[in-house]
Amino acid sequence: MKTGRSSVSHEFAGEHSPSADLQAYPKPSRGHLHSILPEGALTLTLHNPNGQRVMERGLNGDATFEADVSRLAQGIYHLTVTDRSGHMHRKKIAVL
């Protein structure tokens, strides 16, 4: 939504958008992926480059998450965290 002075972006329940609230490191990942999660995180999913879900975890509002990605094929993966409000926070993750 645009205002006279600045541009403001709103997320709606179920909307997919990149998020500064979701952090993942190291970039690229080779063994373990560490994530700092948005407030109220409920589920985490990881999809491979073909769109197949390769991981799904319940989070129960956890603030951090660690995953072993050492057995995944190289590529760009899509990390999605859904929070209590239904917002979907996304990051692209490179796995080597």
HUBELKA-V173895 format. One record per residue. N is the residue number from 0. RES is the residue in one letter. PHI is phi in degrees with one decimal (* if undefined). BURIAL is I if it has 9 or more other C-alpha atoms within 8 Angstrom, else O. D_LAST is the distance of its C-alpha to the last C-alpha in Angstrom with 2 decimals. Layout:
BEGIN
n=N res=RES phi=PHI burial=BURIAL d_last=D_LAST
n=N res=RES phi=PHI burial=BURIAL d_last=D_LAST
END
This chain:
BEGIN
n=0 res=M phi=* burial=O d_last=38.23
n=1 res=K phi=-100.3 burial=O d_last=39.86
n=2 res=T phi=-116.4 burial=O d_last=42.57
n=3 res=G phi=-64.7 burial=O d_last=44.88
n=4 res=R phi=-107.2 burial=O d_last=43.02
n=5 res=S phi=-153.0 burial=O d_last=39.33
n=6 res=S phi=-98.9 burial=O d_last=36.73
n=7 res=V phi=-120.0 burial=O d_last=35.86
n=8 res=S phi=-109.1 burial=O d_last=33.17
n=9 res=H phi=-115.3 burial=O d_last=33.78
n=10 res=E phi=-100.3 burial=O d_last=31.49
n=11 res=F phi=-113.8 burial=O d_last=33.28
n=12 res=A phi=-51.0 burial=O d_last=32.65
n=13 res=G phi=84.5 burial=O d_last=30.06
n=14 res=E phi=-76.1 burial=O d_last=28.92
n=15 res=H phi=-91.5 burial=O d_last=25.24
n=16 res=S phi=-156.8 burial=O d_last=24.41
n=17 res=P phi=-63.0 burial=O d_last=21.83
n=18 res=S phi=-137.2 burial=O d_last=22.85
n=19 res=A phi=-76.4 burial=O d_last=23.26
n=20 res=D phi=-74.7 burial=I d_last=24.20
n=21 res=L phi=-108.8 burial=I d_last=20.71
n=22 res=Q phi=-121.7 burial=I d_last=18.27
n=23 res=A phi=-140.3 burial=I d_last=14.70
n=24 res=Y phi=-156.1 burial=I d_last=12.88
n=25 res=P phi=-75.0 burial=O d_last=11.01
n=26 res=K phi=-122.4 burial=O d_last=9.50
n=27 res=P phi=-76.0 burial=I d_last=6.59
n=28 res=S phi=-100.7 burial=I d_last=6.16
n=29 res=R phi=-122.7 burial=I d_last=5.16
n=30 res=G phi=-129.7 burial=O d_last=8.58
n=31 res=H phi=-116.1 burial=I d_last=11.05
n=32 res=L phi=-106.5 burial=I d_last=11.45
n=33 res=H phi=-108.2 burial=I d_last=14.90
n=34 res=S phi=-128.3 burial=I d_last=17.06
n=35 res=I phi=-103.0 burial=I d_last=20.52
n=36 res=L phi=-98.3 burial=I d_last=22.41
n=37 res=P phi=-68.4 burial=I d_last=25.35
n=38 res=E phi=-59.0 burial=I d_last=28.80
n=39 res=G phi=77.6 burial=I d_last=29.85
n=40 res=A phi=-60.9 burial=I d_last=26.43
n=41 res=L phi=-111.6 burial=I d_last=27.20
n=42 res=T phi=-136.7 burial=I d_last=24.25
n=43 res=L phi=-127.3 burial=I d_last=20.48
n=44 res=T phi=-129.9 burial=I d_last=18.70
n=45 res=L phi=-128.4 burial=I d_last=15.16
n=46 res=H phi=-113.4 burial=I d_last=15.12
n=47 res=N phi=-78.4 burial=I d_last=12.67
n=48 res=P phi=-59.5 burial=I d_last=12.94
n=49 res=N phi=-90.1 burial=O d_last=16.17
n=50 res=G phi=86.2 burial=O d_last=17.68
n=51 res=Q phi=-81.3 burial=O d_last=17.82
n=52 res=R phi=-72.8 burial=I d_last=17.98
n=53 res=V phi=-110.5 burial=O d_last=15.62
n=54 res=M phi=-157.2 burial=O d_last=16.90
n=55 res=E phi=-148.1 burial=I d_last=20.18
n=56 res=R phi=-138.1 burial=O d_last=21.86
n=57 res=G phi=-82.0 burial=O d_last=25.23
n=58 res=L phi=-116.2 burial=I d_last=25.36
n=59 res=N phi=53.5 burial=O d_last=29.12
n=60 res=G phi=80.2 burial=I d_last=28.93
n=61 res=D phi=-57.0 burial=I d_last=26.46
n=62 res=A phi=-92.2 burial=I d_last=25.40
n=63 res=T phi=-138.1 burial=O d_last=21.97
n=64 res=F phi=-151.5 burial=I d_last=19.39
n=65 res=E phi=-128.2 burial=O d_last=16.66
n=66 res=A phi=-132.2 burial=O d_last=14.35
n=67 res=D phi=-85.0 burial=O d_last=12.43
n=68 res=V phi=-110.0 burial=I d_last=9.14
n=69 res=S phi=-65.3 burial=O d_last=8.30
n=70 res=R phi=-94.4 burial=O d_last=9.97
n=71 res=L phi=-80.8 burial=O d_last=8.47
n=72 res=A phi=-66.6 burial=O d_last=7.47
n=73 res=Q phi=-61.3 burial=O d_last=4.70
n=74 res=G phi=155.1 burial=I d_last=6.76
n=75 res=I phi=-98.4 burial=I d_last=8.97
n=76 res=Y phi=-109.6 burial=I d_last=10.74
n=77 res=H phi=-110.8 burial=I d_last=14.22
n=78 res=L phi=-96.6 burial=I d_last=15.44
n=79 res=T phi=-127.5 burial=I d_last=19.24
n=80 res=V phi=-119.4 burial=I d_last=21.74
n=81 res=T phi=-103.3 burial=I d_last=25.38
n=82 res=D phi=-101.2 burial=I d_last=28.09
n=83 res=R phi=-58.2 burial=O d_last=31.72
n=84 res=S phi=-85.4 burial=O d_last=32.98
n=85 res=G phi=88.8 burial=I d_last=30.81
n=86 res=H phi=-69.6 burial=I d_last=28.69
n=87 res=M phi=-111.2 burial=I d_last=25.12
n=88 res=H phi=-98.4 burial=I d_last=22.72
n=89 res=R phi=-125.7 burial=I d_last=19.43
n=90 res=K phi=-142.8 burial=I d_last=16.19
n=91 res=K phi=-92.9 burial=O d_last=13.21
n=92 res=I phi=-124.4 burial=I d_last=9.86
n=93 res=A phi=-92.3 burial=I d_last=6.55
n=94 res=V phi=-114.5 burial=I d_last=3.82
n=95 res=L phi=-108.0 burial=O d_last=0.00
END
